[in-house]
Amino acid sequence: MTNLIEKLKINETIKELIRLKEKFLKSEDFQRWVKYSDEAKLRYKQILNDADFKEKRELTDTNLDEMFRLMKKLSSNRSLSKLIYEENTLNKFNITLWELYYGDDPLPKRIDAFLNLSKIGEQSVSQFLVMYDDTKFPISTDQTQKILNLDTEIEEEAKNLAIRYYNIENPNEISSRTLSYLTYIIIYGEIKNILNLEKIDEVNKLLWKYGLELGEETDYNFYSTLGLEIDLRRFLASNPDSIEKGLVLVEDGEEYDTHEVGIIDLLLKDSSGTLVVVELKRRKTGDQVVGQILRYIGWVHDNLSPKVRGIIIVGEPYEKLDYALKPIESIVQLKYYRVKFEITNTFQG
């Protein structure tokens, strides 16, 4: 994994984490955060032990409701609700969760089976695994992936390493979501080694800390630009024709959850009936956004309508992104946003 480690070491976010790790680890709020999440994980395991889940393979709806509440203390996730066991049935969910934790099948197959449950996505399965063993598994979210902002070359190398490490003979036999999560287990594991941390879960915390607190110290201001990204998304959801005349938001089109390949920032429809996938990115973005939007477009094509195209909206030009889009410019269009501030003597409403 030497090549992957060297490539990760020159990633801007990881360079900053190396520089600021000790400051972060010693900060009062970070230590409080670790204590808070450790208590949640300890209580989670206590629920499993009290229910004798390993032997009886049975958790009640009350058990699961408390487990979901504890999991949300580590990472907010609206999908963690009673709808999971209601739509899948309590018995089926218990069996599949037991297999995920204690089954004899290889890990890729167990993750695949869990992801086949209704209302379960990559973030959800990662949270179940982190609660079970935070030394081996990371939480995988769109937020942390945005903070890392990895090139597709790094992700591809990590994916190939995951295929070899987990002895996956035919990658087509497992879902893209499973392979994505296995890829990020490899990536987070190497970041853990680079930063000399004990638990992979600590990588998540350092990334979130970086996103929350480094805005005034670096040009890669994730927190403030994420806030801007949210405001921009909300504005465009209410005013889709500002992107392109004739666009309208489909039902649940803001943060459209595919439950398979991620959450689409905006899903719109144009005047001809073609669905339009819109991906918003903070400031200068790498060309990995191309793979991301093509994944969304592919999902929409197979599940909603074959008439689909994409729009990437960014705040700054980036030459690599321009080159990556040239072969698919008939499918994906690039647009730019500009924030305008106006100061007046009276409130304009």
N, C-alpha and C positions, 0 to 999 in steps of 0.2 A: 504493500500500500504506500510505498515511498513516494511515488509520483503524485498520488492523491494528497498526501500530507503536505508536500511542497506547494502544490497548487492552492490548497486551503490556507496555507500560511501567508500567501500574498493577497488573500481576500481582504478588502478594506475593513470590513466589520470584525473579522478575526484578529487582524493586526491591532485594532482598537481594544478588543477584549483582552489580548495579551498585555497591553499597556495598562489597562485599567482594572484588571482582575482583582488585585489585592485591595484596591480602594473599594471596589464593589463588595467583595466578600466581608470586609470589615465594617461596612456601613450598618448603622442601626436598623434601618428599614429592611435591608436585605436579610439580616440575621432574623428579624422578626418574621419575615416572609418564609424563610426556611423552616422555622419553628412551627408556624401556622400550617404549612403544607405537610410537614412530617407528622403532626398530630392528626391531620385528616387521613393520611395514609395508614397510620397506626389503627385508627378507629375503623377504617375500611376492612383491614385484615381481621380485626376483632369480630366484625360482623360475620365474615366468612367462617371464622373459627367457632363462634357461638352457634351458628347454624349447622356446623359440622358439614359444610358444603362439599368437601372433598369426598366424604363417605356417602352422604345422603343425596347429593346432587339437587338440592332443593332450597331455593330462597323464596321468601314470601314477597308480596308486593310492598309491604312495609319495609322489609330489608332493602329492596332495590331502590325504593324512593329515598331512603337515607343514603345509600351508596351514591346515587346520582347527585344528591346535595353535596356530599363530600368531594366528589370528582369535580364539581363546578368550582370548588375552592382553588383548584390548581389551574383550571383554564375554563373560561366561560364557554358554554356550548349548549345552545337552545335545543339540540336534538336529544339531550339526556333528559328524558321525561317518561312518564308512564305509558306514553304512546308506543314505546319500544316493546314492552312486554304485552301490551294490549293488542297491537297489530300482529305480533309474532306468536302470541299465546304465551302464557307464563311458563308452561312446560317446555315448549321448544326453546325459549330463550335460556332457561336454566341448563338444558342439555348442551346448547351451543357454547354458553359461557364456560361450563365445566370442561368441555373439549378444548377450548382456548387455553385454559389454565393448566389442565392436568392430562390432556389427551396424549396418545402415543404417536399420532401422525406428525410429520415434519411441520415446523412452524409455519412455512408458507401456506400449507394446506389448511391449517387451523385458522390462520388469519383470513384466508379466502372464505372459509365456511362462515365465519363470524360476519364478514362483510356482506354476505348474501342475505343476512337478516334485513328486514325492513327498518328504515330510519337509522341505519348504521353507516357511517362514512369513515374515512381515514382518520380524522381527528378523534372520533368516538372510540374506535378500536385501539388507538394509541393511548387514550386516557385509561381504558380498562387495563391495558398492559402495564402502564406506568404505576397504577395503584397496586398492581401485583408485584412488580419488581422494577424499582426506579434506578437500579444499577445497570440494567441491560436495555431498557426501552425509553425512548424519548416521546414527548408529546409532539405530534406533527400538525401544525396549523399553517394556514395561508399567511398569518401574521409573521411567524418566525421565518418562513421562507422568504418573505418580502424583506425582512431585516437582513438576512444573509445575502440575498441578491446574487446567487451563484450563477456562473456561466453554464450553459448547456453542456459544455465539454466536461466540467467537473461532475455534473449530475450523471452524464452518460458513463463516465469512468466508474463512479460509485455504483451505478446500476449493474455494470458488468462484474464488479467485485462481489456484489450481493448475489448475483446468479451463481457465481463460483462458490462463495462461502456457504450458501444454503443448498448447494448441490441440486440446483434447479435444471433438470435435463432439457425441458421444453418450456421456455418462458411463456409461450402462448397458452399453456394450460393453466396459468394463474391469472387473476385479474390485474389490470393496470394499476388499480388502487393498492393491491397487495404489493406489487413490485415497487411502486412509489414509496410505500412505507418502509419496506426492507432497504431501499436505497438510502433513505434518511436515517435508518438505524446505523448504517455504515458511516454516513457523513457525520452524524452527531457523535458516534463512537470515536472517530478520528479527532474531532474537535475536543472531545473530553481528554484524549491523550495529549494533544497539543497544549491544552491549558492545565494539564496535570490535575484533573478533578477526580473525585471518587465516584460520582454518580452522573449518568447521562442527564438526569433530570436537572442537574445544576447548570448544564449548558442552556436549557430552556430559560432558567431564571436569569442567567447572565445576559442572554439575548434580550429578554423583556426589559431588564434593567437598563441595558444599553438604549433600547428604543424609547424608554420613558425619560431617561435622565441626561442623555448626551446631546440633546438638541442645541444647546448654546455653546458646546465645545467642538462641534464638528460640522462640516458641510453636509454630512449624511444624517440629517435630522429626521429620524424615522417618526418620532412622536408627533412633532408639529406638522410634518407633511402628511402623516396618516390622518390627523385631524382634518387637514385641508382636503385630503382624499375623500373622507367621509362626507364633509360638507359639499364637495363637488359632486359626489355621487347622488346625494339627496337633491341637490339643485337640478341635476340632469334628469333624475327620475321624475321630477315635477315639470321639467321643461325639455323633454326629449327633442323637440323640434329645433332647439338651439344647437344640437349636434348636426342634424340634417332635417330639412323640411319634410314633413309627412310621417316622421317617426312617432310611434306611440308605445307606451310601456305595456307589456303583456301582464296578465294577472300574476301577482307575486313576482314581478319581473325585477324588482330591486333586491339584490343579493339572492338571486335565484339559485336554490340549493338543488343540485343534480343528484345528491346522495350517492354519487359514484365517482365523479372526477373532480369534485370541488364546487365552489360557490362562484357563480357568474356575477360580476358586479352589476351589470344591467342586461336584461334581455328585452329587446324591443322588436317592433314589427314595422316594416316600411309600407308605403302606399300600395306596393305590388303584392303584399302578403308575405314577403321574405322576412324570416326572422333574422335579427341582427344582434350578435353577441358583442357587448362592449366591455372592454377591460381598461380600467383606469390605473395609471402608474405614477408614483411619486417622482418628480423631477427626472433626472437622467436614469434610464433603466437599461439593463443588459438585454441581450437578444433572447434570453430564456423565456421572455414573455410571448415570443412567437410560438414556441412549443405549447405553452399554457393555453393560448387562445385557440390554437388548432385542436387541442384536446377537447375544449369546450364545444367548438364547432362540430367536431366529429360526433360528440355525444348528442347534440341537438339534431344533427342529421339522422342519426339512427333511432332517436327516441321521440322527436317532436315533428320535424319536417325536413325533407331533403332540400328545401329552399332556405339556405342559411348562408350568411356572410359575417364578417367580423370587422370591428373598428377598435383600434388601440388608441387611447388618448393619453398623451404624456405632456410634461411641462417643459422639457428641454430636448433638443435634437441629440441623437447619438448615432455616429456613423455605422457602427456594427449593426444596429437595429435597422437602419436603412438598407444595408446590404442583405440582411436576412429576409426582409420583406419583398425584395425585388422579384423573386421567382413566384410569389403568391399574391402579387398586388391586385389581381382580379378577385381575390377572395377576402383579403384583409387590407383595410385602409388605415393609414396613420394620420391622426389629427393631433393638434396641440391646444392646450388650454392656457389662458392667461388670466391671472388674478388682477382685478382692478380695484383700487381703494379710492374712495372719493370722500373728502371732508367738507361738510356744510355747516352753516351756522344754525340751521333748524333741522329738526327730525323730519325726514321725508316719508316715514312709514313705508 
